[in-house]
Amino acid sequence: MTSSQTNASPLRQRMTDDMRMRQLSPKTQDTYLRIVREFARFLGRSPDTATVEDLRRYQ
């Protein structure tokens, strides 16, 4: 585990663990994490607080 992972939020750590269990490639994992970061930036808050309407607006 890298130092950036030890400081990861529980949500990010769960997402990372799930992607590893599914054996997604490192490039795919990086892409998914980038998209979630962009979504969080769009929301201005944690993505785990997103509503269906937030997702629609982002798309």
PDBQT receptor file of N, H, CA, C and O in Angstrom, charges set to zero:
ATOM      1  N   MET A   1       0.840  -1.172   0.000  1.00  0.00    +0.000 N 
ATOM      2  CA  MET A   1       0.000   0.000   0.000  1.00  0.00    +0.000 C 
ATOM      3  C   MET A   1       0.887   1.238   0.000  1.00  0.00    +0.000 C 
ATOM      4  O   MET A   1       1.828   1.334   0.788  1.00  0.00    +0.000 OA
ATOM      5  N   THR A   2       0.584   2.191  -0.890  1.00  0.00    +0.000 N 
ATOM      6  H   THR A   2      -0.180   2.113  -1.531  1.00  0.00    +0.000 HD
ATOM      7  CA  THR A   2       1.387   3.407  -0.974  1.00  0.00    +0.000 C 
ATOM      8  C   THR A   2       0.918   4.413   0.059  1.00  0.00    +0.000 C 
ATOM      9  O   THR A   2      -0.157   4.264   0.641  1.00  0.00    +0.000 OA
ATOM     10  N   SER A   3       1.737   5.449   0.287  1.00  0.00    +0.000 N 
ATOM     11  H   SER A   3       2.610   5.570  -0.186  1.00  0.00    +0.000 HD
ATOM     12  CA  SER A   3       1.362   6.455   1.277  1.00  0.00    +0.000 C 
ATOM     13  C   SER A   3       0.092   7.185   0.876  1.00  0.00    +0.000 C 
ATOM     14  O   SER A   3      -0.681   7.593   1.742  1.00  0.00    +0.000 OA
ATOM     15  N   SER A   4      -0.143   7.361  -0.439  1.00  0.00    +0.000 N 
ATOM     16  H   SER A   4       0.485   7.030  -1.143  1.00  0.00    +0.000 HD
ATOM     17  CA  SER A   4      -1.371   8.033  -0.867  1.00  0.00    +0.000 C 
ATOM     18  C   SER A   4      -2.595   7.179  -0.556  1.00  0.00    +0.000 C 
ATOM     19  O   SER A   4      -3.677   7.718  -0.321  1.00  0.00    +0.000 OA
ATOM     20  N   GLN A   5      -2.443   5.865  -0.551  1.00  0.00    +0.000 N 
ATOM     21  H   GLN A   5      -1.564   5.427  -0.742  1.00  0.00    +0.000 HD
ATOM     22  CA  GLN A   5      -3.569   4.997  -0.236  1.00  0.00    +0.000 C 
ATOM     23  C   GLN A   5      -3.855   4.977   1.256  1.00  0.00    +0.000 C 
ATOM     24  O   GLN A   5      -5.006   4.809   1.658  1.00  0.00    +0.000 OA
ATOM     25  N   THR A   6      -2.829   5.146   2.088  1.00  0.00    +0.000 N 
ATOM     26  H   THR A   6      -1.894   5.283   1.762  1.00  0.00    +0.000 HD
ATOM     27  CA  THR A   6      -3.072   5.142   3.525  1.00  0.00    +0.000 C 
ATOM     28  C   THR A   6      -3.848   6.377   3.944  1.00  0.00    +0.000 C 
ATOM     29  O   THR A   6      -4.519   6.353   4.976  1.00  0.00    +0.000 OA
ATOM     30  N   ASN A   7      -3.778   7.464   3.168  1.00  0.00    +0.000 N 
ATOM     31  H   ASN A   7      -3.233   7.483   2.330  1.00  0.00    +0.000 HD
ATOM     32  CA  ASN A   7      -4.503   8.690   3.467  1.00  0.00    +0.000 C 
ATOM     33  C   ASN A   7      -5.821   8.775   2.701  1.00  0.00    +0.000 C 
ATOM     34  O   ASN A   7      -6.514   9.790   2.778  1.00  0.00    +0.000 OA
ATOM     35  N   ALA A   8      -6.167   7.745   1.980  1.00  0.00    +0.000 N 
ATOM     36  H   ALA A   8      -5.604   6.921   1.917  1.00  0.00    +0.000 HD
ATOM     37  CA  ALA A   8      -7.377   7.756   1.163  1.00  0.00    +0.000 C 
ATOM     38  C   ALA A   8      -8.613   7.725   2.054  1.00  0.00    +0.000 C 
ATOM     39  O   ALA A   8      -8.607   7.149   3.142  1.00  0.00    +0.000 OA
ATOM     40  N   SER A   9      -9.676   8.365   1.558  1.00  0.00    +0.000 N 
ATOM     41  H   SER A   9      -9.680   8.834   0.675  1.00  0.00    +0.000 HD
ATOM     42  CA  SER A   9     -10.949   8.322   2.279  1.00  0.00    +0.000 C 
ATOM     43  C   SER A   9     -11.477   6.888   2.259  1.00  0.00    +0.000 C 
ATOM     44  O   SER A   9     -11.082   6.089   1.410  1.00  0.00    +0.000 OA
ATOM     45  N   PRO A  10     -12.359   6.569   3.182  1.00  0.00    +0.000 N 
ATOM     46  CA  PRO A  10     -12.939   5.219   3.178  1.00  0.00    +0.000 C 
ATOM     47  C   PRO A  10     -13.639   4.900   1.854  1.00  0.00    +0.000 C 
ATOM     48  O   PRO A  10     -13.591   3.764   1.384  1.00  0.00    +0.000 OA
ATOM     49  N   LEU A  11     -14.288   5.900   1.256  1.00  0.00    +0.000 N 
ATOM     50  H   LEU A  11     -14.327   6.823   1.638  1.00  0.00    +0.000 HD
ATOM     51  CA  LEU A  11     -14.971   5.685  -0.019  1.00  0.00    +0.000 C 
ATOM     52  C   LEU A  11     -13.972   5.336  -1.122  1.00  0.00    +0.000 C 
ATOM     53  O   LEU A  11     -14.183   4.392  -1.883  1.00  0.00    +0.000 OA
ATOM     54  N   ARG A  12     -12.890   6.098  -1.203  1.00  0.00    +0.000 N 
ATOM     55  H   ARG A  12     -12.719   6.865  -0.585  1.00  0.00    +0.000 HD
ATOM     56  CA  ARG A  12     -11.884   5.822  -2.234  1.00  0.00    +0.000 C 
ATOM     57  C   ARG A  12     -11.223   4.471  -1.991  1.00  0.00    +0.000 C 
ATOM     58  O   ARG A  12     -10.993   3.717  -2.937  1.00  0.00    +0.000 OA
ATOM     59  N   GLN A  13     -10.919   4.161  -0.750  1.00  0.00    +0.000 N 
ATOM     60  H   GLN A  13     -11.105   4.773   0.018  1.00  0.00    +0.000 HD
ATOM     61  CA  GLN A  13     -10.286   2.877  -0.447  1.00  0.00    +0.000 C 
ATOM     62  C   GLN A  13     -11.200   1.721  -0.830  1.00  0.00    +0.000 C 
ATOM     63  O   GLN A  13     -10.733   0.714  -1.363  1.00  0.00    +0.000 OA
ATOM     64  N   ARG A  14     -12.490   1.854  -0.564  1.00  0.00    +0.000 N 
ATOM     65  H   ARG A  14     -12.868   2.672  -0.130  1.00  0.00    +0.000 HD
ATOM     66  CA  ARG A  14     -13.430   0.793  -0.937  1.00  0.00    +0.000 C 
ATOM     67  C   ARG A  14     -13.484   0.639  -2.455  1.00  0.00    +0.000 C 
ATOM     68  O   ARG A  14     -13.491  -0.477  -2.974  1.00  0.00    +0.000 OA
ATOM     69  N   MET A  15     -13.521   1.764  -3.156  1.00  0.00    +0.000 N 
ATOM     70  H   MET A  15     -13.515   2.670  -2.734  1.00  0.00    +0.000 HD
ATOM     71  CA  MET A  15     -13.556   1.719  -4.617  1.00  0.00    +0.000 C 
ATOM     72  C   MET A  15     -12.295   1.039  -5.161  1.00  0.00    +0.000 C 
ATOM     73  O   MET A  15     -12.373   0.202  -6.060  1.00  0.00    +0.000 OA
ATOM     74  N   THR A  16     -11.143   1.403  -4.614  1.00  0.00    +0.000 N 
ATOM     75  H   THR A  16     -11.079   2.083  -3.883  1.00  0.00    +0.000 HD
ATOM     76  CA  THR A  16      -9.872   0.806  -5.040  1.00  0.00    +0.000 C 
ATOM     77  C   THR A  16      -9.866  -0.697  -4.760  1.00  0.00    +0.000 C 
ATOM     78  O   THR A  16      -9.475  -1.491  -5.616  1.00  0.00    +0.000 OA
ATOM     79  N   ASP A  17     -10.296  -1.077  -3.572  1.00  0.00    +0.000 N 
ATOM     80  H   ASP A  17     -10.614  -0.431  -2.877  1.00  0.00    +0.000 HD
ATOM     81  CA  ASP A  17     -10.347  -2.503  -3.217  1.00  0.00    +0.000 C 
ATOM     82  C   ASP A  17     -11.285  -3.272  -4.148  1.00  0.00    +0.000 C 
ATOM     83  O   ASP A  17     -10.951  -4.366  -4.602  1.00  0.00    +0.000 OA
ATOM     84  N   ASP A  18     -12.454  -2.702  -4.432  1.00  0.00    +0.000 N 
ATOM     85  H   ASP A  18     -12.725  -1.813  -4.063  1.00  0.00    +0.000 HD
ATOM     86  CA  ASP A  18     -13.415  -3.357  -5.325  1.00  0.00    +0.000 C 
ATOM     87  C   ASP A  18     -12.845  -3.526  -6.735  1.00  0.00    +0.000 C 
ATOM     88  O   ASP A  18     -13.032  -4.567  -7.365  1.00  0.00    +0.000 OA
ATOM     89  N   MET A  19     -12.155  -2.505  -7.220  1.00  0.00    +0.000 N 
ATOM     90  H   MET A  19     -12.002  -1.660  -6.708  1.00  0.00    +0.000 HD
ATOM     91  CA  MET A  19     -11.578  -2.603  -8.567  1.00  0.00    +0.000 C 
ATOM     92  C   MET A  19     -10.481  -3.662  -8.618  1.00  0.00    +0.000 C 
ATOM     93  O   MET A  19     -10.348  -4.375  -9.613  1.00  0.00    +0.000 OA
ATOM     94  N   ARG A  20      -9.697  -3.765  -7.549  1.00  0.00    +0.000 N 
ATOM     95  H   ARG A  20      -9.805  -3.186  -6.741  1.00  0.00    +0.000 HD
ATOM     96  CA  ARG A  20      -8.661  -4.807  -7.497  1.00  0.00    +0.000 C 
ATOM     97  C   ARG A  20      -9.284  -6.194  -7.474  1.00  0.00    +0.000 C 
ATOM     98  O   ARG A  20      -8.818  -7.104  -8.160  1.00  0.00    +0.000 OA
ATOM     99  N   MET A  21     -10.348  -6.354  -6.677  1.00  0.00    +0.000 N 
ATOM    100  H   MET A  21     -10.727  -5.615  -6.120  1.00  0.00    +0.000 HD
ATOM    101  CA  MET A  21     -11.016  -7.662  -6.599  1.00  0.00    +0.000 C 
ATOM    102  C   MET A  21     -11.572  -8.065  -7.956  1.00  0.00    +0.000 C 
ATOM    103  O   MET A  21     -11.590  -9.246  -8.301  1.00  0.00    +0.000 OA
ATOM    104  N   ARG A  22     -12.023  -7.082  -8.725  1.00  0.00    +0.000 N 
ATOM    105  H   ARG A  22     -12.008  -6.122  -8.445  1.00  0.00    +0.000 HD
ATOM    106  CA  ARG A  22     -12.553  -7.352 -10.068  1.00  0.00    +0.000 C 
ATOM    107  C   ARG A  22     -11.445  -7.487 -11.101  1.00  0.00    +0.000 C 
ATOM    108  O   ARG A  22     -11.703  -7.744 -12.277  1.00  0.00    +0.000 OA
ATOM    109  N   GLN A  23     -10.211  -7.311 -10.647  1.00  0.00    +0.000 N 
ATOM    110  H   GLN A  23     -10.002  -7.102  -9.692  1.00  0.00    +0.000 HD
ATOM    111  CA  GLN A  23      -9.021  -7.447 -11.490  1.00  0.00    +0.000 C 
ATOM    112  C   GLN A  23      -9.038  -6.489 -12.682  1.00  0.00    +0.000 C 
ATOM    113  O   GLN A  23      -8.659  -6.852 -13.795  1.00  0.00    +0.000 OA
ATOM    114  N   LEU A  24      -9.491  -5.245 -12.420  1.00  0.00    +0.000 N 
ATOM    115  H   LEU A  24      -9.799  -4.950 -11.516  1.00  0.00    +0.000 HD
ATOM    116  CA  LEU A  24      -9.437  -4.225 -13.465  1.00  0.00    +0.000 C 
ATOM    117  C   LEU A  24      -7.986  -3.817 -13.663  1.00  0.00    +0.000 C 
ATOM    118  O   LEU A  24      -7.197  -3.829 -12.718  1.00  0.00    +0.000 OA
ATOM    119  N   SER A  25      -7.641  -3.462 -14.875  1.00  0.00    +0.000 N 
ATOM    120  H   SER A  25      -8.282  -3.452 -15.642  1.00  0.00    +0.000 HD
ATOM    121  CA  SER A  25      -6.258  -3.074 -15.165  1.00  0.00    +0.000 C 
ATOM    122  C   SER A  25      -5.928  -1.778 -14.435  1.00  0.00    +0.000 C 
ATOM    123  O   SER A  25      -6.826  -0.988 -14.141  1.00  0.00    +0.000 OA
ATOM    124  N   PRO A  26      -4.657  -1.552 -14.141  1.00  0.00    +0.000 N 
ATOM    125  CA  PRO A  26      -4.257  -0.298 -13.489  1.00  0.00    +0.000 C 
ATOM    126  C   PRO A  26      -4.702   0.941 -14.268  1.00  0.00    +0.000 C 
ATOM    127  O   PRO A  26      -5.090   1.941 -13.665  1.00  0.00    +0.000 OA
ATOM    128  N   LYS A  27      -4.650   0.886 -15.583  1.00  0.00    +0.000 N 
ATOM    129  H   LYS A  27      -4.335   0.074 -16.073  1.00  0.00    +0.000 HD
ATOM    130  CA  LYS A  27      -5.077   2.033 -16.393  1.00  0.00    +0.000 C 
ATOM    131  C   LYS A  27      -6.576   2.288 -16.214  1.00  0.00    +0.000 C 
ATOM    132  O   LYS A  27      -6.997   3.439 -16.097  1.00  0.00    +0.000 OA
ATOM    133  N   THR A  28      -7.373   1.235 -16.192  1.00  0.00    +0.000 N 
ATOM    134  H   THR A  28      -7.031   0.300 -16.286  1.00  0.00    +0.000 HD
ATOM    135  CA  THR A  28      -8.810   1.373 -15.973  1.00  0.00    +0.000 C 
ATOM    136  C   THR A  28      -9.079   1.946 -14.588  1.00  0.00    +0.000 C 
ATOM    137  O   THR A  28      -9.926   2.825 -14.434  1.00  0.00    +0.000 OA
ATOM    138  N   GLN A  29      -8.364   1.455 -13.583  1.00  0.00    +0.000 N 
ATOM    139  H   GLN A  29      -7.676   0.741 -13.709  1.00  0.00    +0.000 HD
ATOM    140  CA  GLN A  29      -8.524   1.973 -12.225  1.00  0.00    +0.000 C 
ATOM    141  C   GLN A  29      -8.202   3.466 -12.172  1.00  0.00    +0.000 C 
ATOM    142  O   GLN A  29      -8.946   4.237 -11.566  1.00  0.00    +0.000 OA
ATOM    143  N   ASP A  30      -7.116   3.873 -12.794  1.00  0.00    +0.000 N 
ATOM    144  H   ASP A  30      -6.512   3.247 -13.286  1.00  0.00    +0.000 HD
ATOM    145  CA  ASP A  30      -6.740   5.291 -12.823  1.00  0.00    +0.000 C 
ATOM    146  C   ASP A  30      -7.820   6.128 -13.492  1.00  0.00    +0.000 C 
ATOM    147  O   ASP A  30      -8.155   7.216 -13.024  1.00  0.00    +0.000 OA
ATOM    148  N   THR A  31      -8.362   5.612 -14.591  1.00  0.00    +0.000 N 
ATOM    149  H   THR A  31      -8.090   4.728 -14.971  1.00  0.00    +0.000 HD
ATOM    150  CA  THR A  31      -9.414   6.340 -15.310  1.00  0.00    +0.000 C 
ATOM    151  C   THR A  31     -10.658   6.483 -14.445  1.00  0.00    +0.000 C 
ATOM    152  O   THR A  31     -11.230   7.570 -14.373  1.00  0.00    +0.000 OA
ATOM    153  N   TYR A  32     -11.087   5.415 -13.791  1.00  0.00    +0.000 N 
ATOM    154  H   TYR A  32     -10.622   4.532 -13.850  1.00  0.00    +0.000 HD
ATOM    155  CA  TYR A  32     -12.270   5.477 -12.936  1.00  0.00    +0.000 C 
ATOM    156  C   TYR A  32     -12.065   6.471 -11.793  1.00  0.00    +0.000 C 
ATOM    157  O   TYR A  32     -12.960   7.258 -11.484  1.00  0.00    +0.000 OA
ATOM    158  N   LEU A  33     -10.896   6.437 -11.172  1.00  0.00    +0.000 N 
ATOM    159  H   LEU A  33     -10.169   5.798 -11.423  1.00  0.00    +0.000 HD
ATOM    160  CA  LEU A  33     -10.617   7.360 -10.071  1.00  0.00    +0.000 C 
ATOM    161  C   LEU A  33     -10.597   8.807 -10.561  1.00  0.00    +0.000 C 
ATOM    162  O   LEU A  33     -11.061   9.706  -9.859  1.00  0.00    +0.000 OA
ATOM    163  N   ARG A  34     -10.066   9.036 -11.754  1.00  0.00    +0.000 N 
ATOM    164  H   ARG A  34      -9.688   8.306 -12.325  1.00  0.00    +0.000 HD
ATOM    165  CA  ARG A  34     -10.044  10.386 -12.324  1.00  0.00    +0.000 C 
ATOM    166  C   ARG A  34     -11.468  10.892 -12.538  1.00  0.00    +0.000 C 
ATOM    167  O   ARG A  34     -11.782  12.038 -12.216  1.00  0.00    +0.000 OA
ATOM    168  N   ILE A  35     -12.319  10.037 -13.079  1.00  0.00    +0.000 N 
ATOM    169  H   ILE A  35     -12.063   9.106 -13.341  1.00  0.00    +0.000 HD
ATOM    170  CA  ILE A  35     -13.698  10.438 -13.342  1.00  0.00    +0.000 C 
ATOM    171  C   ILE A  35     -14.428  10.752 -12.036  1.00  0.00    +0.000 C 
ATOM    172  O   ILE A  35     -15.188  11.719 -11.975  1.00  0.00    +0.000 OA
ATOM    173  N   VAL A  36     -14.216   9.966 -11.010  1.00  0.00    +0.000 N 
ATOM    174  H   VAL A  36     -13.599   9.180 -11.059  1.00  0.00    +0.000 HD
ATOM    175  CA  VAL A  36     -14.866  10.235  -9.726  1.00  0.00    +0.000 C 
ATOM    176  C   VAL A  36     -14.341  11.547  -9.132  1.00  0.00    +0.000 C 
ATOM    177  O   VAL A  36     -15.111  12.308  -8.548  1.00  0.00    +0.000 OA
ATOM    178  N   ARG A  37     -13.034  11.818  -9.276  1.00  0.00    +0.000 N 
ATOM    179  H   ARG A  37     -12.408  11.200  -9.751  1.00  0.00    +0.000 HD
ATOM    180  CA  ARG A  37     -12.485  13.112  -8.812  1.00  0.00    +0.000 C 
ATOM    181  C   ARG A  37     -13.144  14.274  -9.541  1.00  0.00    +0.000 C 
ATOM    182  O   ARG A  37     -13.508  15.276  -8.926  1.00  0.00    +0.000 OA
ATOM    183  N   GLU A  38     -13.297  14.133 -10.859  1.00  0.00    +0.000 N 
ATOM    184  H   GLU A  38     -13.002  13.318 -11.358  1.00  0.00    +0.000 HD
ATOM    185  CA  GLU A  38     -13.947  15.187 -11.647  1.00  0.00    +0.000 C 
ATOM    186  C   GLU A  38     -15.403  15.382 -11.209  1.00  0.00    +0.000 C 
ATOM    187  O   GLU A  38     -15.885  16.512 -11.127  1.00  0.00    +0.000 OA
ATOM    188  N   PHE A  39     -16.087  14.292 -10.933  1.00  0.00    +0.000 N 
ATOM    189  H   PHE A  39     -15.696  13.375 -10.999  1.00  0.00    +0.000 HD
ATOM    190  CA  PHE A  39     -17.467  14.371 -10.469  1.00  0.00    +0.000 C 
ATOM    191  C   PHE A  39     -17.536  15.081  -9.113  1.00  0.00    +0.000 C 
ATOM    192  O   PHE A  39     -18.407  15.923  -8.896  1.00  0.00    +0.000 OA
ATOM    193  N   ALA A  40     -16.627  14.745  -8.212  1.00  0.00    +0.000 N 
ATOM    194  H   ALA A  40     -15.919  14.061  -8.388  1.00  0.00    +0.000 HD
ATOM    195  CA  ALA A  40     -16.590  15.393  -6.898  1.00  0.00    +0.000 C 
ATOM    196  C   ALA A  40     -16.316  16.890  -7.046  1.00  0.00    +0.000 C 
ATOM    197  O   ALA A  40     -16.901  17.704  -6.332  1.00  0.00    +0.000 OA
ATOM    198  N   ARG A  41     -15.435  17.248  -7.966  1.00  0.00    +0.000 N 
ATOM    199  H   ARG A  41     -14.960  16.586  -8.546  1.00  0.00    +0.000 HD
ATOM    200  CA  ARG A  41     -15.151  18.661  -8.224  1.00  0.00    +0.000 C 
ATOM    201  C   ARG A  41     -16.404  19.368  -8.745  1.00  0.00    +0.000 C 
ATOM    202  O   ARG A  41     -16.708  20.488  -8.335  1.00  0.00    +0.000 OA
ATOM    203  N   PHE A  42     -17.114  18.717  -9.636  1.00  0.00    +0.000 N 
ATOM    204  H   PHE A  42     -16.867  17.807  -9.969  1.00  0.00    +0.000 HD
ATOM    205  CA  PHE A  42     -18.361  19.249 -10.179  1.00  0.00    +0.000 C 
ATOM    206  C   PHE A  42     -19.381  19.479  -9.058  1.00  0.00    +0.000 C 
ATOM    207  O   PHE A  42     -20.043  20.515  -9.009  1.00  0.00    +0.000 OA
ATOM    208  N   LEU A  43     -19.493  18.499  -8.163  1.00  0.00    +0.000 N 
ATOM    209  H   LEU A  43     -18.955  17.657  -8.203  1.00  0.00    +0.000 HD
ATOM    210  CA  LEU A  43     -20.463  18.586  -7.069  1.00  0.00    +0.000 C 
ATOM    211  C   LEU A  43     -20.058  19.611  -6.018  1.00  0.00    +0.000 C 
ATOM    212  O   LEU A  43     -20.901  20.301  -5.445  1.00  0.00    +0.000 OA
ATOM    213  N   GLY A  44     -18.757  19.697  -5.774  1.00  0.00    +0.000 N 
ATOM    214  H   GLY A  44     -18.072  19.136  -6.239  1.00  0.00    +0.000 HD
ATOM    215  CA  GLY A  44     -18.277  20.531  -4.692  1.00  0.00    +0.000 C 
ATOM    216  C   GLY A  44     -18.406  19.849  -3.339  1.00  0.00    +0.000 C 
ATOM    217  O   GLY A  44     -18.346  20.497  -2.294  1.00  0.00    +0.000 OA
ATOM    218  N   ARG A  45     -18.585  18.535  -3.372  1.00  0.00    +0.000 N 
ATOM    219  H   ARG A  45     -18.634  18.009  -4.220  1.00  0.00    +0.000 HD
ATOM    220  CA  ARG A  45     -18.701  17.744  -2.140  1.00  0.00    +0.000 C 
ATOM    221  C   ARG A  45     -18.381  16.290  -2.477  1.00  0.00    +0.000 C 
ATOM    222  O   ARG A  45     -18.099  15.949  -3.625  1.00  0.00    +0.000 OA
ATOM    223  N   SER A  46     -18.432  15.458  -1.467  1.00  0.00    +0.000 N 
ATOM    224  H   SER A  46     -18.661  15.735  -0.534  1.00  0.00    +0.000 HD
ATOM    225  CA  SER A  46     -18.119  14.050  -1.647  1.00  0.00    +0.000 C 
ATOM    226  C   SER A  46     -19.118  13.379  -2.590  1.00  0.00    +0.000 C 
ATOM    227  O   SER A  46     -20.320  13.627  -2.491  1.00  0.00    +0.000 OA
ATOM    228  N   PRO A  47     -18.639  12.542  -3.493  1.00  0.00    +0.000 N 
ATOM    229  CA  PRO A  47     -19.561  11.885  -4.428  1.00  0.00    +0.000 C 
ATOM    230  C   PRO A  47     -20.533  10.916  -3.753  1.00  0.00    +0.000 C 
ATOM    231  O   PRO A  47     -21.551  10.559  -4.346  1.00  0.00    +0.000 OA
ATOM    232  N   ASP A  48     -20.240  10.488  -2.534  1.00  0.00    +0.000 N 
ATOM    233  H   ASP A  48     -19.413  10.778  -2.053  1.00  0.00    +0.000 HD
ATOM    234  CA  ASP A  48     -21.188   9.584  -1.876  1.00  0.00    +0.000 C 
ATOM    235  C   ASP A  48     -22.439  10.310  -1.406  1.00  0.00    +0.000 C 
ATOM    236  O   ASP A  48     -23.360   9.675  -0.891  1.00  0.00    +0.000 OA
ATOM    237  N   THR A  49     -22.489  11.634  -1.573  1.00  0.00    +0.000 N 
ATOM    238  H   THR A  49     -21.741  12.149  -1.991  1.00  0.00    +0.000 HD
ATOM    239  CA  THR A  49     -23.689  12.405  -1.229  1.00  0.00    +0.000 C 
ATOM    240  C   THR A  49     -24.510  12.744  -2.465  1.00  0.00    +0.000 C 
ATOM    241  O   THR A  49     -25.519  13.441  -2.362  1.00  0.00    +0.000 OA
ATOM    242  N   ALA A  50     -24.097  12.265  -3.625  1.00  0.00    +0.000 N 
ATOM    243  H   ALA A  50     -23.277  11.699  -3.710  1.00  0.00    +0.000 HD
ATOM    244  CA  ALA A  50     -24.754  12.610  -4.889  1.00  0.00    +0.000 C 
ATOM    245  C   ALA A  50     -26.153  12.025  -4.970  1.00  0.00    +0.000 C 
ATOM    246  O   ALA A  50     -26.424  10.924  -4.492  1.00  0.00    +0.000 OA
ATOM    247  N   THR A  51     -27.024  12.795  -5.586  1.00  0.00    +0.000 N 
ATOM    248  H   THR A  51     -26.803  13.690  -5.974  1.00  0.00    +0.000 HD
ATOM    249  CA  THR A  51     -28.393  12.346  -5.838  1.00  0.00    +0.000 C 
ATOM    250  C   THR A  51     -28.513  11.942  -7.305  1.00  0.00    +0.000 C 
ATOM    251  O   THR A  51     -27.603  12.174  -8.101  1.00  0.00    +0.000 OA
ATOM    252  N   VAL A  52     -29.628  11.345  -7.645  1.00  0.00    +0.000 N 
ATOM    253  H   VAL A  52     -30.367  11.156  -6.999  1.00  0.00    +0.000 HD
ATOM    254  CA  VAL A  52     -29.886  10.987  -9.037  1.00  0.00    +0.000 C 
ATOM    255  C   VAL A  52     -29.860  12.245  -9.905  1.00  0.00    +0.000 C 
ATOM    256  O   VAL A  52     -29.339  12.232 -11.020  1.00  0.00    +0.000 OA
ATOM    257  N   GLU A  53     -30.424  13.318  -9.385  1.00  0.00    +0.000 N 
ATOM    258  H   GLU A  53     -30.848  13.329  -8.479  1.00  0.00    +0.000 HD
ATOM    259  CA  GLU A  53     -30.433  14.575 -10.139  1.00  0.00    +0.000 C 
ATOM    260  C   GLU A  53     -29.009  15.125 -10.354  1.00  0.00    +0.000 C 
ATOM    261  O   GLU A  53     -28.712  15.672 -11.416  1.00  0.00    +0.000 OA
ATOM    262  N   ASP A  54     -28.146  14.981  -9.362  1.00  0.00    +0.000 N 
ATOM    263  H   ASP A  54     -28.387  14.537  -8.499  1.00  0.00    +0.000 HD
ATOM    264  CA  ASP A  54     -26.742  15.383  -9.522  1.00  0.00    +0.000 C 
ATOM    265  C   ASP A  54     -26.093  14.608 -10.667  1.00  0.00    +0.000 C 
ATOM    266  O   ASP A  54     -25.373  15.179 -11.487  1.00  0.00    +0.000 OA
ATOM    267  N   LEU A  55     -26.354  13.313 -10.712  1.00  0.00    +0.000 N 
ATOM    268  H   LEU A  55     -26.938  12.850 -10.046  1.00  0.00    +0.000 HD
ATOM    269  CA  LEU A  55     -25.790  12.483 -11.784  1.00  0.00    +0.000 C 
ATOM    270  C   LEU A  55     -26.300  12.922 -13.149  1.00  0.00    +0.000 C 
ATOM    271  O   LEU A  55     -25.535  12.971 -14.113  1.00  0.00    +0.000 OA
ATOM    272  N   ARG A  56     -27.573  13.238 -13.234  1.00  0.00    +0.000 N 
ATOM    273  H   ARG A  56     -28.194  13.198 -12.451  1.00  0.00    +0.000 HD
ATOM    274  CA  ARG A  56     -28.147  13.706 -14.506  1.00  0.00    +0.000 C 
ATOM    275  C   ARG A  56     -27.510  15.006 -14.944  1.00  0.00    +0.000 C 
ATOM    276  O   ARG A  56     -27.175  15.175 -16.116  1.00  0.00    +0.000 OA
ATOM    277  N   ARG A  57     -27.338  15.942 -13.991  1.00  0.00    +0.000 N 
ATOM    278  H   ARG A  57     -27.610  15.804 -13.039  1.00  0.00    +0.000 HD
ATOM    279  CA  ARG A  57     -26.724  17.222 -14.349  1.00  0.00    +0.000 C 
ATOM    280  C   ARG A  57     -25.284  17.041 -14.812  1.00  0.00    +0.000 C 
ATOM    281  O   ARG A  57     -24.830  17.735 -15.723  1.00  0.00    +0.000 OA
ATOM    282  N   TYR A  58     -24.569  16.115 -14.191  1.00  0.00    +0.000 N 
ATOM    283  H   TYR A  58     -24.937  15.552 -13.452  1.00  0.00    +0.000 HD
ATOM    284  CA  TYR A  58     -23.173  15.868 -14.567  1.00  0.00    +0.000 C 
ATOM    285  C   TYR A  58     -23.068  15.270 -15.964  1.00  0.00    +0.000 C 
ATOM    286  O   TYR A  58     -22.158  15.611 -16.720  1.00  0.00    +0.000 OA
ATOM    287  N   GLN A  59     -23.981  14.394 -16.305  1.00  0.00    +0.000 N 
ATOM    288  H   GLN A  59     -24.720  14.117 -15.691  1.00  0.00    +0.000 HD
ATOM    289  CA  GLN A  59     -23.931  13.753 -17.613  1.00  0.00    +0.000 C 
ATOM    290  C   GLN A  59     -24.227  14.754 -18.694  1.00  0.00    +0.000 C 
ATOM    291  O   GLN A  59     -24.232  14.405 -19.874  1.00  0.00    +0.000 OA
TER     292      GLN A  59
